[in-house]
Amino acid sequence: MDSPKRSADQEDLAQLNAQLAELNERLETHLELLRLDQQAGGQVQRKLLPAHRQTINGVSCDYWLQPALYLSGDFLDFQRFDDRFTLFYFADVAGNGASSAFVTVLLKLLFNRWLSEWDATQAESMPARWLAQLNRELLDTGIGKHATLFVGVIDRWTRELHYSLGAQLPKALLVKEGSVLELPGEGMPVGLFADAEYPRLTYRLPPNFRLWLCSDGVLDCVPGATLDLRLKEIERRVQASTSLEGLCAGLTHKLPQELEAEGGESWELSDDLTIMVLSGFTDDHE
């Protein structure tokens, strides 16, 4: 027969196991609710993105955005202001998950607000002003989040790109006549320094250009022992790619639609991965 002490120990162990099973069940329930919330947030975030494969004022835009999990700290937009100006931005908020995704929603709201307030004057300074205002907004929130951005205004009449940037890496790559070059410019991250200033830059876009913007998650998808080697490899692949699908397949061995159909669940990412390509001009304006 079991001793009274052994029986008491067995009862304590059974009670402890029951408590652990209950706690595990509650934890699994909370994790499932969190997963569902993240999935719902991801669906809302995707609704805020621009349409794929659209053309505005003779410039076409397409993109591919793959979160590391459900929510993304990467975001972009591409909008028509009028028959002359088209505006866009490409953002990579530090970190990933819910807090970074909330900042992308703030970016969308502020971009729409400032776009509605713009009077179409001084297009060459608009991107730098927008980054400076965004820098103040992020610092004022006190959430401790910063971002890298590229903001551009394309002038259809002059075929100029007015732009500014905040620590964007990899840099924007322009492909023209078979060659690739980094758009010049340096800028501070947005949301870190109160006294940050952002450059006012202009580049005349050549015929049949392609402008590629990539988040730093792309650096994890190419070989290279150093950052410089990886950046050179990205340049090589961009130069060789004539379409978004081609570059994406070269990085992931799958087409964007295949990855979207899988929901990203069969391919683990350490960071959000986003690629945006602008091309033009497709009209007859000279």
TAURRA-V517005 format. One record per residue. N is the residue number from 1. RES is the residue in one letter. SS is DSSP state (~ for helix, > for strand, _ for the rest). NEAR is the number of other ideal C-beta (glycine too) atoms within 10 Angstrom. Layout:
# TAURRA-V517005
N&RES&SS&NEAR, N&RES&SS&NEAR
This chain:
# TAURRA-V517005
1&M&_&5, 2&D&_&9, 3&S&_&8, 4&P&~&8, 5&K&~&8, 6&R&~&10, 7&S&~&11, 8&A&~&11, 9&D&~&12, 10&Q&~&11, 11&E&~&10, 12&D&~&10, 13&L&~&10, 14&A&~&10, 15&Q&~&10, 16&L&~&10, 17&N&~&10, 18&A&~&10, 19&Q&~&10, 20&L&~&10, 21&A&~&10, 22&E&~&10, 23&L&~&10, 24&N&~&10, 25&E&~&10, 26&R&~&10, 27&L&~&10, 28&E&~&10, 29&T&~&10, 30&H&~&10, 31&L&~&10, 32&E&~&10, 33&L&~&10, 34&L&~&12, 35&R&~&12, 36&L&~&11, 37&D&~&13, 38&Q&~&17, 39&Q&~&13, 40&A&~&12, 41&G&~&18, 42&G&~&18, 43&Q&~&10, 44&V&~&11, 45&Q&~&21, 46&R&~&11, 47&K&~&7, 48&L&_&14, 49&L&_&16, 50&P&_&15, 51&A&_&8, 52&H&_&11, 53&R&_&9, 54&Q&>&13, 55&T&>&16, 56&I&>&21, 57&N&_&20, 58&G&_&16, 59&V&>&24, 60&S&>&16, 61&C&>&24, 62&D&>&20, 63&Y&>&22, 64&W&>&21, 65&L&>&19, 66&Q&>&21, 67&P&_&24, 68&A&_&19, 69&L&_&16, 70&Y&_&22, 71&L&_&23, 72&S&_&28, 73&G&_&27, 74&D&>&29, 75&F&>&28, 76&L&>&24, 77&D&>&22, 78&F&>&23, 79&Q&>&16, 80&R&>&16, 81&F&_&18, 82&D&_&9, 83&D&_&10, 84&R&_&15, 85&F&>&21, 86&T&>&24, 87&L&>&23, 88&F&>&26, 89&Y&>&25, 90&F&>&25, 91&A&>&27, 92&D&>&30, 93&V&>&27, 94&A&_&16, 95&G&_&18, 96&N&_&22, 97&G&_&17, 98&A&~&14, 99&S&~&15, 100&S&~&23, 101&A&~&24, 102&F&~&18, 103&V&~&23, 104&T&~&23, 105&V&~&14, 106&L&~&17, 107&L&~&23, 108&K&~&18, 109&L&~&12, 110&L&~&15, 111&F&~&20, 112&N&~&13, 113&R&~&11, 114&W&~&15, 115&L&~&16, 116&S&~&8, 117&E&~&7, 118&W&_&17, 119&D&_&5, 120&A&_&11, 121&T&_&8, 122&Q&_&12, 123&A&~&19, 124&E&~&16, 125&S&~&14, 126&M&~&24, 127&P&~&27, 128&A&~&21, 129&R&~&16, 130&W&~&23, 131&L&~&25, 132&A&~&16, 133&Q&~&14, 134&L&~&24, 135&N&~&25, 136&R&~&14, 137&E&~&15, 138&L&~&23, 139&L&~&18, 140&D&~&10, 141&T&~&13, 142&G&_&7, 143&I&_&14, 144&G&_&12, 145&K&_&20, 146&H&_&20, 147&A&>&27, 148&T&>&21, 149&L&>&27, 150&F&>&26, 151&V&>&27, 152&G&>&24, 153&V&>&25, 154&I&>&27, 155&D&>&18, 156&R&_&20, 157&W&_&10, 158&T&_&13, 159&R&_&18, 160&E&>&16, 161&L&>&24, 162&H&>&23, 163&Y&>&26, 164&S&>&27, 165&L&>&29, 166&G&>&28, 167&A&_&17, 168&Q&_&26, 169&L&_&14, 170&P&_&19, 171&K&_&20, 172&A&_&23, 173&L&>&21, 174&L&>&20, 175&V&>&22, 176&K&>&14, 177&E&_&8, 178&G&_&6, 179&S&>&8, 180&V&>&17, 181&L&>&14, 182&E&>&12, 183&L&_&18, 184&P&_&11, 185&G&_&18, 186&E&_&12, 187&G&_&22, 188&M&_&19, 189&P&_&18, 190&V&>&31, 191&G&_&25, 192&L&_&17, 193&F&_&12, 194&A&_&8, 195&D&_&6, 196&A&_&18, 197&E&_&13, 198&Y&_&24, 199&P&_&16, 200&R&_&16, 201&L&>&19, 202&T&>&13, 203&Y&>&18, 204&R&>&10, 205&L&_&19, 206&P&_&13, 207&P&_&10, 208&N&_&12, 209&F&>&19, 210&R&>&20, 211&L&>&26, 212&W&>&25, 213&L&>&25, 214&C&>&27, 215&S&_&27, 216&D&~&18, 217&G&~&23, 218&V&~&23, 219&L&~&18, 220&D&~&12, 221&C&~&19, 222&V&_&16, 223&P&_&7, 224&G&_&13, 225&A&_&7, 226&T&_&8, 227&L&~&12, 228&D&~&9, 229&L&~&12, 230&R&~&19, 231&L&~&19, 232&K&~&13, 233&E&~&16, 234&I&~&23, 235&E&~&18, 236&R&~&13, 237&R&~&20, 238&V&~&22, 239&Q&~&16, 240&A&~&12, 241&S&_&20, 242&T&_&11, 243&S&_&12, 244&L&~&22, 245&E&~&14, 246&G&~&13, 247&L&~&22, 248&C&~&22, 249&A&~&16, 250&G&~&15, 251&L&~&20, 252&T&~&17, 253&H&_&11, 254&K&_&15, 255&L&_&15, 256&P&~&20, 257&Q&~&11, 258&E&~&14, 259&L&~&20, 260&E&~&13, 261&A&~&10, 262&E&~&11, 263&G&_&11, 264&G&_&17, 265&E&_&8, 266&S&_&9, 267&W&_&14, 268&E&_&8, 269&L&_&16, 270&S&_&9, 271&D&_&21, 272&D&_&25, 273&L&>&27, 274&T&>&24, 275&I&>&25, 276&M&>&25, 277&V&>&21, 278&L&>&25, 279&S&>&20, 280&G&>&23, 281&F&_&20, 282&T&_&12, 283&D&_&11, 284&D&_&6, 285&H&_&10, 286&E&_&6
